[in-house]
Amino acid sequence: MTFLPLYIDPGTGSMLFSILIGACATLFFLAKAFWLKLKLFFTGGKGQKLDKAYKKYVIYSEDKRYWNIFKPVLDEFEKRKIEITYYVANDKDPVFEEKYEFVKPEVIGEGNKAFAKLNMLSAGFVLMTTPGLQVYQLKRSKNVKHYSHIFHSPGDPTMYRLFGIDYFDSILCTGDYQFEDIREMERQRKLPAKQLVTVGCTYLDVFKKRMEEIPAEENHQFTVLVSPSWGKSALLSLYGKKLLDPLVATGWKIIIRPHPQSRISEAQMLSELEEAYKDVPNVEWDSNRDNFYSLKKADIMITDFSGIIWDYTFLCDKPVMYANAEMELGPYDAYDIDHEIWQFSTVKKIGIKIEEKDFANIKNVIQNASDSPELAAARKKARDEAWMHIGEAGKRTADFMIQTMEKIEK
């Protein structure tokens, strides 16, 4: 008898994992509840606080690239001498370079391994940038009192995959403008209203301070930063050498900073481009975790619909060019919004659009790109709308977490 190898497609695998985790979580909580009731019975009521696994404050960071989002919050807890657990993917996370006393880092792995831990968590307040709670493998634990999502970009809240933020208890926004579309999604989907709190943007606060500390370049050469998003509609995938060849021919310094996800999803495309320009002296590839070094050097940036457009605009206040800012919205929450979302309408006001027909003459296009008073005013208006409470995001986030738990525990 011949046995054929079994194949499970990724979607089915995800579903089976969710079912398995759900069953395990149910058994876990039933057993835990039974055990606590026994303790309560035998201790005459003193067993209410015997859940040793309970953590009052938890932050989950799925990757070390989110360090600058959470550091200001962790610093606040450390300063206030309040203990907080920081779950990370591995021991290479920057948190281990800090000398925290009250911040307790713990490695819980990546992907399904991390979700298995989180789905059985016993905690008060859980903060994360990870979307999709209660949608895929990451489930709400019955023993968590409050789930909060913090944005990792000042861009539009509808640019997550479908249902990305639907099942959180609160959303920490970078600007008040984000409220409108979140409320619209809640109305359409008949969801209970979440707490919406504008705290500012933690990582932009960090980048602003660090960029101010970087000395100006000596003998600065005019620099163009090419920093796209990823996917078939993104700049490098769509145009590649059609854009890069004429840019390289200008003789200017060209910094190419691919989206981190491109290294995973578009590795072959990037490898071919890197090979094509490996011996070109004025081309530099930037794969650093932080983008502000390249932002600081650039005199102008060319991008698409990438969120880095806000980093560059808000931190550097310099002109930006965008190409093919159209994208397929089908998989995103924005698809359900019946008006042009904020970030698309705002890009048109603050940016200079270029098309494929402009590539051959890209040097003249860039040289003639004027930074008009209208563009400068539009950049300021966008920053005021999307990056509120500059320098205060860490404090405001910690305040909300602590105040929320005080209310829950009353």
Contacts in CASP RR format, 6 or more apart in sequence:
PFRMAT RR
TARGET T0000
AUTHOR 0000-0000-0000
METHOD contacts of the structure
MODEL  1
MTFLPLYIDPGTGSMLFSILIGACATLFFLAKAFWLKLKLFFTGGKGQKL
DKAYKKYVIYSEDKRYWNIFKPVLDEFEKRKIEITYYVANDKDPVFEEKY
EFVKPEVIGEGNKAFAKLNMLSAGFVLMTTPGLQVYQLKRSKNVKHYSHI
FHSPGDPTMYRLFGIDYFDSILCTGDYQFEDIREMERQRKLPAKQLVTVG
CTYLDVFKKRMEEIPAEENHQFTVLVSPSWGKSALLSLYGKKLLDPLVAT
GWKIIIRPHPQSRISEAQMLSELEEAYKDVPNVEWDSNRDNFYSLKKADI
MITDFSGIIWDYTFLCDKPVMYANAEMELGPYDAYDIDHEIWQFSTVKKI
GIKIEEKDFANIKNVIQNASDSPELAAARKKARDEAWMHIGEAGKRTADF
MIQTMEKIEK
8 16 0 8 1.000
14 136 0 8 1.000
14 137 0 8 1.000
17 112 0 8 1.000
17 137 0 8 1.000
18 136 0 8 1.000
18 137 0 8 1.000
18 139 0 8 1.000
21 115 0 8 1.000
21 116 0 8 1.000
21 119 0 8 1.000
21 137 0 8 1.000
21 139 0 8 1.000
22 119 0 8 1.000
22 139 0 8 1.000
24 116 0 8 1.000
24 120 0 8 1.000
25 119 0 8 1.000
25 120 0 8 1.000
25 139 0 8 1.000
25 141 0 8 1.000
25 142 0 8 1.000
28 120 0 8 1.000
29 120 0 8 1.000
29 142 0 8 1.000
29 143 0 8 1.000
32 51 0 8 1.000
32 122 0 8 1.000
32 143 0 8 1.000
36 47 0 8 1.000
36 50 0 8 1.000
36 51 0 8 1.000
39 47 0 8 1.000
39 50 0 8 1.000
40 46 0 8 1.000
40 47 0 8 1.000
40 48 0 8 1.000
43 50 0 8 1.000
51 122 0 8 1.000
51 143 0 8 1.000
53 122 0 8 1.000
54 122 0 8 1.000
54 123 0 8 1.000
54 124 0 8 1.000
54 143 0 8 1.000
55 85 0 8 1.000
55 121 0 8 1.000
55 122 0 8 1.000
55 123 0 8 1.000
55 124 0 8 1.000
56 83 0 8 1.000
56 84 0 8 1.000
56 123 0 8 1.000
56 124 0 8 1.000
56 125 0 8 1.000
56 405 0 8 1.000
57 77 0 8 1.000
57 82 0 8 1.000
57 83 0 8 1.000
57 84 0 8 1.000
57 85 0 8 1.000
57 123 0 8 1.000
57 124 0 8 1.000
57 125 0 8 1.000
57 127 0 8 1.000
57 401 0 8 1.000
57 405 0 8 1.000
58 84 0 8 1.000
58 85 0 8 1.000
58 86 0 8 1.000
58 87 0 8 1.000
58 121 0 8 1.000
58 123 0 8 1.000
58 124 0 8 1.000
58 125 0 8 1.000
58 126 0 8 1.000
58 127 0 8 1.000
59 70 0 8 1.000
59 73 0 8 1.000
59 74 0 8 1.000
59 84 0 8 1.000
59 85 0 8 1.000
59 86 0 8 1.000
59 87 0 8 1.000
59 126 0 8 1.000
59 127 0 8 1.000
59 128 0 8 1.000
60 87 0 8 1.000
60 114 0 8 1.000
60 118 0 8 1.000
60 126 0 8 1.000
60 127 0 8 1.000
60 128 0 8 1.000
60 130 0 8 1.000
61 67 0 8 1.000
61 69 0 8 1.000
61 70 0 8 1.000
61 86 0 8 1.000
61 87 0 8 1.000
61 88 0 8 1.000
61 89 0 8 1.000
61 93 0 8 1.000
61 128 0 8 1.000
61 129 0 8 1.000
62 89 0 8 1.000
62 110 0 8 1.000
62 111 0 8 1.000
62 114 0 8 1.000
62 128 0 8 1.000
62 129 0 8 1.000
62 130 0 8 1.000
63 89 0 8 1.000
64 88 0 8 1.000
64 89 0 8 1.000
64 90 0 8 1.000
64 92 0 8 1.000
64 93 0 8 1.000
64 94 0 8 1.000
64 289 0 8 1.000
65 260 0 8 1.000
65 289 0 8 1.000
66 129 0 8 1.000
66 152 0 8 1.000
67 93 0 8 1.000
67 94 0 8 1.000
67 95 0 8 1.000
67 289 0 8 1.000
68 202 0 8 1.000
68 203 0 8 1.000
68 206 0 8 1.000
68 207 0 8 1.000
68 290 0 8 1.000
69 129 0 8 1.000
69 150 0 8 1.000
69 152 0 8 1.000
69 202 0 8 1.000
69 203 0 8 1.000
70 86 0 8 1.000
70 127 0 8 1.000
70 202 0 8 1.000
71 94 0 8 1.000
71 202 0 8 1.000
71 206 0 8 1.000
72 202 0 8 1.000
72 205 0 8 1.000
72 206 0 8 1.000
72 393 0 8 1.000
72 394 0 8 1.000
72 395 0 8 1.000
72 397 0 8 1.000
73 127 0 8 1.000
73 202 0 8 1.000
73 394 0 8 1.000
73 397 0 8 1.000
73 398 0 8 1.000
73 401 0 8 1.000
74 84 0 8 1.000
74 86 0 8 1.000
74 95 0 8 1.000
74 98 0 8 1.000
74 100 0 8 1.000
74 103 0 8 1.000
75 394 0 8 1.000
76 394 0 8 1.000
76 395 0 8 1.000
76 397 0 8 1.000
76 398 0 8 1.000
77 83 0 8 1.000
77 84 0 8 1.000
77 102 0 8 1.000
77 103 0 8 1.000
77 398 0 8 1.000
78 100 0 8 1.000
78 101 0 8 1.000
78 102 0 8 1.000
78 103 0 8 1.000
80 398 0 8 1.000
80 402 0 8 1.000
81 101 0 8 1.000
81 102 0 8 1.000
82 102 0 8 1.000
82 402 0 8 1.000
83 102 0 8 1.000
83 103 0 8 1.000
83 104 0 8 1.000
84 102 0 8 1.000
84 103 0 8 1.000
84 104 0 8 1.000
85 104 0 8 1.000
85 105 0 8 1.000
85 106 0 8 1.000
85 123 0 8 1.000
86 95 0 8 1.000
86 103 0 8 1.000
86 104 0 8 1.000
86 105 0 8 1.000
86 106 0 8 1.000
87 105 0 8 1.000
87 106 0 8 1.000
87 107 0 8 1.000
87 108 0 8 1.000
87 114 0 8 1.000
87 117 0 8 1.000
87 118 0 8 1.000
88 95 0 8 1.000
88 105 0 8 1.000
88 106 0 8 1.000
88 107 0 8 1.000
88 108 0 8 1.000
88 109 0 8 1.000
89 107 0 8 1.000
89 108 0 8 1.000
89 109 0 8 1.000
89 110 0 8 1.000
89 114 0 8 1.000
90 107 0 8 1.000
90 109 0 8 1.000
90 110 0 8 1.000
91 107 0 8 1.000
93 105 0 8 1.000
93 107 0 8 1.000
95 103 0 8 1.000
95 105 0 8 1.000
96 105 0 8 1.000
108 114 0 8 1.000
108 117 0 8 1.000
108 118 0 8 1.000
109 117 0 8 1.000
111 137 0 8 1.000
112 137 0 8 1.000
115 137 0 8 1.000
115 138 0 8 1.000
115 139 0 8 1.000
118 126 0 8 1.000
118 138 0 8 1.000
118 141 0 8 1.000
119 137 0 8 1.000
119 138 0 8 1.000
119 139 0 8 1.000
119 141 0 8 1.000
120 141 0 8 1.000
120 143 0 8 1.000
121 141 0 8 1.000
121 143 0 8 1.000
121 144 0 8 1.000
122 141 0 8 1.000
122 143 0 8 1.000
122 144 0 8 1.000
123 141 0 8 1.000
123 143 0 8 1.000
123 144 0 8 1.000
123 145 0 8 1.000
124 144 0 8 1.000
124 145 0 8 1.000
124 146 0 8 1.000
124 405 0 8 1.000
124 408 0 8 1.000
125 145 0 8 1.000
125 146 0 8 1.000
125 148 0 8 1.000
125 401 0 8 1.000
125 404 0 8 1.000
125 405 0 8 1.000
126 144 0 8 1.000
126 146 0 8 1.000
126 147 0 8 1.000
126 148 0 8 1.000
127 148 0 8 1.000
127 149 0 8 1.000
127 150 0 8 1.000
127 172 0 8 1.000
127 397 0 8 1.000
127 401 0 8 1.000
128 147 0 8 1.000
128 148 0 8 1.000
128 149 0 8 1.000
128 150 0 8 1.000
129 149 0 8 1.000
129 150 0 8 1.000
129 151 0 8 1.000
129 152 0 8 1.000
130 138 0 8 1.000
130 149 0 8 1.000
131 149 0 8 1.000
131 160 0 8 1.000
131 161 0 8 1.000
131 164 0 8 1.000
131 165 0 8 1.000
132 138 0 8 1.000
132 160 0 8 1.000
132 161 0 8 1.000
132 163 0 8 1.000
132 164 0 8 1.000
132 165 0 8 1.000
132 166 0 8 1.000
132 167 0 8 1.000
133 139 0 8 1.000
133 140 0 8 1.000
133 147 0 8 1.000
133 149 0 8 1.000
133 164 0 8 1.000
133 165 0 8 1.000
133 167 0 8 1.000
133 168 0 8 1.000
134 140 0 8 1.000
134 166 0 8 1.000
134 167 0 8 1.000
135 162 0 8 1.000
135 163 0 8 1.000
135 164 0 8 1.000
135 166 0 8 1.000
135 167 0 8 1.000
140 147 0 8 1.000
140 167 0 8 1.000
145 405 0 8 1.000
145 408 0 8 1.000
146 169 0 8 1.000
146 170 0 8 1.000
146 404 0 8 1.000
146 405 0 8 1.000
146 408 0 8 1.000
147 167 0 8 1.000
147 168 0 8 1.000
147 169 0 8 1.000
147 170 0 8 1.000
148 168 0 8 1.000
148 169 0 8 1.000
148 170 0 8 1.000
148 171 0 8 1.000
148 172 0 8 1.000
148 400 0 8 1.000
148 401 0 8 1.000
148 404 0 8 1.000
149 165 0 8 1.000
149 168 0 8 1.000
149 170 0 8 1.000
149 171 0 8 1.000
149 172 0 8 1.000
150 171 0 8 1.000
150 172 0 8 1.000
150 199 0 8 1.000
150 202 0 8 1.000
150 397 0 8 1.000
151 157 0 8 1.000
151 171 0 8 1.000
151 172 0 8 1.000
151 173 0 8 1.000
151 174 0 8 1.000
151 178 0 8 1.000
151 201 0 8 1.000
152 203 0 8 1.000
153 174 0 8 1.000
153 307 0 8 1.000
153 310 0 8 1.000
154 174 0 8 1.000
154 175 0 8 1.000
154 201 0 8 1.000
154 204 0 8 1.000
154 310 0 8 1.000
154 314 0 8 1.000
154 386 0 8 1.000
154 387 0 8 1.000
155 174 0 8 1.000
155 178 0 8 1.000
155 307 0 8 1.000
155 310 0 8 1.000
155 342 0 8 1.000
155 343 0 8 1.000
155 386 0 8 1.000
156 178 0 8 1.000
156 181 0 8 1.000
156 334 0 8 1.000
156 341 0 8 1.000
156 342 0 8 1.000
156 343 0 8 1.000
156 344 0 8 1.000
157 165 0 8 1.000
157 171 0 8 1.000
157 173 0 8 1.000
157 178 0 8 1.000
157 181 0 8 1.000
157 182 0 8 1.000
157 333 0 8 1.000
158 181 0 8 1.000
158 185 0 8 1.000
158 332 0 8 1.000
158 333 0 8 1.000
158 334 0 8 1.000
158 336 0 8 1.000
158 337 0 8 1.000
158 341 0 8 1.000
159 332 0 8 1.000
159 333 0 8 1.000
159 334 0 8 1.000
159 341 0 8 1.000
159 343 0 8 1.000
160 332 0 8 1.000
160 333 0 8 1.000
161 331 0 8 1.000
161 332 0 8 1.000
161 333 0 8 1.000
162 331 0 8 1.000
162 332 0 8 1.000
162 333 0 8 1.000
162 335 0 8 1.000
163 189 0 8 1.000
163 333 0 8 1.000
164 333 0 8 1.000
165 171 0 8 1.000
165 182 0 8 1.000
165 194 0 8 1.000
165 333 0 8 1.000
166 185 0 8 1.000
166 186 0 8 1.000
166 189 0 8 1.000
166 191 0 8 1.000
168 194 0 8 1.000
169 194 0 8 1.000
169 195 0 8 1.000
170 194 0 8 1.000
170 195 0 8 1.000
170 196 0 8 1.000
170 197 0 8 1.000
170 400 0 8 1.000
170 404 0 8 1.000
171 178 0 8 1.000
171 182 0 8 1.000
171 194 0 8 1.000
171 195 0 8 1.000
171 196 0 8 1.000
171 197 0 8 1.000
172 197 0 8 1.000
172 198 0 8 1.000
172 199 0 8 1.000
172 200 0 8 1.000
172 397 0 8 1.000
172 400 0 8 1.000
173 179 0 8 1.000
173 196 0 8 1.000
173 197 0 8 1.000
173 198 0 8 1.000
173 199 0 8 1.000
173 200 0 8 1.000
174 198 0 8 1.000
174 199 0 8 1.000
174 200 0 8 1.000
174 201 0 8 1.000
174 204 0 8 1.000
174 386 0 8 1.000
174 387 0 8 1.000
174 388 0 8 1.000
174 393 0 8 1.000
175 198 0 8 1.000
175 200 0 8 1.000
175 385 0 8 1.000
175 386 0 8 1.000
175 387 0 8 1.000
175 388 0 8 1.000
176 198 0 8 1.000
176 385 0 8 1.000
176 388 0 8 1.000
177 342 0 8 1.000
177 385 0 8 1.000
177 386 0 8 1.000
178 196 0 8 1.000
178 198 0 8 1.000
178 342 0 8 1.000
178 386 0 8 1.000
179 196 0 8 1.000
181 333 0 8 1.000
181 334 0 8 1.000
181 337 0 8 1.000
181 341 0 8 1.000
181 342 0 8 1.000
182 194 0 8 1.000
182 196 0 8 1.000
183 193 0 8 1.000
183 196 0 8 1.000
184 336 0 8 1.000
184 337 0 8 1.000
185 191 0 8 1.000
185 333 0 8 1.000
185 336 0 8 1.000
185 337 0 8 1.000
186 192 0 8 1.000
186 193 0 8 1.000
186 194 0 8 1.000
188 336 0 8 1.000
197 396 0 8 1.000
197 400 0 8 1.000
198 388 0 8 1.000
198 389 0 8 1.000
199 389 0 8 1.000
199 392 0 8 1.000
199 393 0 8 1.000
199 394 0 8 1.000
199 396 0 8 1.000
199 397 0 8 1.000
199 400 0 8 1.000
200 387 0 8 1.000
200 388 0 8 1.000
200 389 0 8 1.000
200 390 0 8 1.000
200 391 0 8 1.000
200 392 0 8 1.000
200 393 0 8 1.000
200 396 0 8 1.000
201 386 0 8 1.000
201 387 0 8 1.000
201 393 0 8 1.000
202 393 0 8 1.000
202 394 0 8 1.000
202 397 0 8 1.000
204 311 0 8 1.000
204 314 0 8 1.000
204 315 0 8 1.000
204 387 0 8 1.000
204 390 0 8 1.000
204 393 0 8 1.000
205 390 0 8 1.000
205 391 0 8 1.000
205 392 0 8 1.000
205 393 0 8 1.000
205 394 0 8 1.000
207 290 0 8 1.000
207 291 0 8 1.000
207 292 0 8 1.000
207 295 0 8 1.000
207 311 0 8 1.000
207 315 0 8 1.000
208 315 0 8 1.000
208 390 0 8 1.000
208 391 0 8 1.000
210 290 0 8 1.000
210 292 0 8 1.000
211 292 0 8 1.000
211 295 0 8 1.000
211 296 0 8 1.000
211 315 0 8 1.000
211 316 0 8 1.000
214 292 0 8 1.000
214 293 0 8 1.000
214 296 0 8 1.000
217 297 0 8 1.000
220 297 0 8 1.000
221 252 0 8 1.000
221 253 0 8 1.000
222 252 0 8 1.000
222 253 0 8 1.000
222 299 0 8 1.000
223 252 0 8 1.000
223 253 0 8 1.000
223 254 0 8 1.000
223 255 0 8 1.000
223 297 0 8 1.000
223 298 0 8 1.000
223 299 0 8 1.000
224 247 0 8 1.000
224 250 0 8 1.000
224 252 0 8 1.000
224 253 0 8 1.000
224 254 0 8 1.000
224 255 0 8 1.000
224 298 0 8 1.000
224 299 0 8 1.000
224 300 0 8 1.000
224 301 0 8 1.000
224 302 0 8 1.000
224 366 0 8 1.000
225 255 0 8 1.000
225 257 0 8 1.000
225 294 0 8 1.000
225 295 0 8 1.000
225 297 0 8 1.000
225 298 0 8 1.000
225 300 0 8 1.000
225 301 0 8 1.000
225 302 0 8 1.000
225 312 0 8 1.000
226 235 0 8 1.000
226 236 0 8 1.000
226 243 0 8 1.000
226 244 0 8 1.000
226 247 0 8 1.000
226 254 0 8 1.000
226 255 0 8 1.000
226 256 0 8 1.000
226 257 0 8 1.000
226 301 0 8 1.000
226 302 0 8 1.000
226 303 0 8 1.000
227 256 0 8 1.000
227 257 0 8 1.000
227 259 0 8 1.000
227 291 0 8 1.000
227 294 0 8 1.000
227 301 0 8 1.000
227 302 0 8 1.000
227 303 0 8 1.000
227 306 0 8 1.000
227 308 0 8 1.000
227 312 0 8 1.000
228 234 0 8 1.000
228 235 0 8 1.000
228 236 0 8 1.000
228 258 0 8 1.000
228 259 0 8 1.000
228 303 0 8 1.000
228 304 0 8 1.000
228 306 0 8 1.000
229 235 0 8 1.000
229 259 0 8 1.000
229 303 0 8 1.000
229 304 0 8 1.000
229 305 0 8 1.000
229 306 0 8 1.000
229 307 0 8 1.000
230 237 0 8 1.000
230 258 0 8 1.000
230 259 0 8 1.000
230 261 0 8 1.000
230 262 0 8 1.000
230 265 0 8 1.000
230 266 0 8 1.000
231 237 0 8 1.000
231 261 0 8 1.000
231 262 0 8 1.000
231 265 0 8 1.000
231 266 0 8 1.000
232 238 0 8 1.000
233 304 0 8 1.000
233 305 0 8 1.000
233 324 0 8 1.000
233 326 0 8 1.000
233 327 0 8 1.000
233 328 0 8 1.000
234 259 0 8 1.000
234 262 0 8 1.000
234 304 0 8 1.000
234 305 0 8 1.000
234 306 0 8 1.000
235 243 0 8 1.000
235 302 0 8 1.000
235 303 0 8 1.000
235 304 0 8 1.000
235 323 0 8 1.000
235 324 0 8 1.000
236 256 0 8 1.000
236 258 0 8 1.000
236 262 0 8 1.000
236 266 0 8 1.000
236 269 0 8 1.000
236 270 0 8 1.000
236 273 0 8 1.000
237 266 0 8 1.000
237 269 0 8 1.000
238 324 0 8 1.000
239 323 0 8 1.000
239 324 0 8 1.000
239 356 0 8 1.000
239 359 0 8 1.000
240 273 0 8 1.000
241 273 0 8 1.000
241 276 0 8 1.000
242 356 0 8 1.000
242 359 0 8 1.000
243 302 0 8 1.000
243 323 0 8 1.000
243 359 0 8 1.000
243 362 0 8 1.000
244 254 0 8 1.000
244 256 0 8 1.000
244 273 0 8 1.000
244 277 0 8 1.000
244 283 0 8 1.000
246 359 0 8 1.000
246 360 0 8 1.000
246 361 0 8 1.000
246 362 0 8 1.000
246 363 0 8 1.000
247 254 0 8 1.000
247 302 0 8 1.000
247 362 0 8 1.000
248 254 0 8 1.000
248 277 0 8 1.000
248 280 0 8 1.000
248 282 0 8 1.000
248 283 0 8 1.000
249 363 0 8 1.000
250 362 0 8 1.000
250 363 0 8 1.000
250 366 0 8 1.000
251 282 0 8 1.000
252 282 0 8 1.000
253 282 0 8 1.000
253 284 0 8 1.000
253 297 0 8 1.000
254 282 0 8 1.000
254 283 0 8 1.000
254 284 0 8 1.000
255 284 0 8 1.000
255 285 0 8 1.000
255 286 0 8 1.000
255 294 0 8 1.000
255 297 0 8 1.000
255 298 0 8 1.000
256 273 0 8 1.000
256 277 0 8 1.000
256 283 0 8 1.000
256 284 0 8 1.000
256 285 0 8 1.000
256 286 0 8 1.000
257 285 0 8 1.000
257 286 0 8 1.000
257 287 0 8 1.000
257 291 0 8 1.000
257 294 0 8 1.000
257 308 0 8 1.000
258 266 0 8 1.000
258 270 0 8 1.000
258 285 0 8 1.000
258 287 0 8 1.000
259 306 0 8 1.000
262 269 0 8 1.000
262 270 0 8 1.000
263 270 0 8 1.000
263 287 0 8 1.000
274 285 0 8 1.000
277 283 0 8 1.000
286 293 0 8 1.000
286 294 0 8 1.000
288 294 0 8 1.000
291 308 0 8 1.000
291 311 0 8 1.000
292 311 0 8 1.000
292 315 0 8 1.000
295 301 0 8 1.000
295 308 0 8 1.000
295 311 0 8 1.000
295 312 0 8 1.000
295 315 0 8 1.000
295 316 0 8 1.000
296 316 0 8 1.000
298 312 0 8 1.000
298 316 0 8 1.000
298 318 0 8 1.000
299 318 0 8 1.000
300 318 0 8 1.000
300 319 0 8 1.000
300 320 0 8 1.000
300 321 0 8 1.000
300 366 0 8 1.000
300 369 0 8 1.000
301 308 0 8 1.000
301 309 0 8 1.000
301 312 0 8 1.000
301 318 0 8 1.000
301 320 0 8 1.000
301 321 0 8 1.000
302 320 0 8 1.000
302 321 0 8 1.000
302 322 0 8 1.000
302 323 0 8 1.000
302 354 0 8 1.000
303 309 0 8 1.000
303 312 0 8 1.000
303 320 0 8 1.000
303 321 0 8 1.000
303 322 0 8 1.000
303 323 0 8 1.000
304 322 0 8 1.000
304 323 0 8 1.000
304 324 0 8 1.000
304 325 0 8 1.000
304 327 0 8 1.000
305 322 0 8 1.000
305 325 0 8 1.000
305 326 0 8 1.000
305 327 0 8 1.000
305 343 0 8 1.000
305 344 0 8 1.000
305 347 0 8 1.000
307 343 0 8 1.000
309 320 0 8 1.000
309 322 0 8 1.000
309 347 0 8 1.000
310 343 0 8 1.000
310 382 0 8 1.000
310 386 0 8 1.000
310 387 0 8 1.000
312 318 0 8 1.000
312 320 0 8 1.000
313 320 0 8 1.000
313 350 0 8 1.000
313 379 0 8 1.000
313 382 0 8 1.000
313 383 0 8 1.000
314 379 0 8 1.000
314 382 0 8 1.000
314 383 0 8 1.000
314 386 0 8 1.000
314 387 0 8 1.000
317 376 0 8 1.000
317 379 0 8 1.000
317 380 0 8 1.000
318 371 0 8 1.000
319 351 0 8 1.000
319 352 0 8 1.000
319 369 0 8 1.000
319 371 0 8 1.000
319 375 0 8 1.000
320 350 0 8 1.000
320 351 0 8 1.000
320 352 0 8 1.000
321 351 0 8 1.000
321 352 0 8 1.000
321 353 0 8 1.000
321 354 0 8 1.000
321 365 0 8 1.000
321 366 0 8 1.000
321 369 0 8 1.000
322 347 0 8 1.000
322 351 0 8 1.000
322 352 0 8 1.000
322 353 0 8 1.000
322 354 0 8 1.000
323 353 0 8 1.000
323 354 0 8 1.000
323 355 0 8 1.000
323 356 0 8 1.000
325 344 0 8 1.000
325 347 0 8 1.000
325 348 0 8 1.000
325 353 0 8 1.000
329 335 0 8 1.000
334 341 0 8 1.000
342 385 0 8 1.000
342 386 0 8 1.000
346 378 0 8 1.000
346 382 0 8 1.000
346 385 0 8 1.000
346 386 0 8 1.000
349 378 0 8 1.000
349 381 0 8 1.000
349 382 0 8 1.000
350 375 0 8 1.000
350 378 0 8 1.000
350 379 0 8 1.000
350 382 0 8 1.000
351 375 0 8 1.000
351 378 0 8 1.000
352 369 0 8 1.000
352 375 0 8 1.000
354 362 0 8 1.000
354 365 0 8 1.000
358 365 0 8 1.000
389 396 0 8 1.000
END
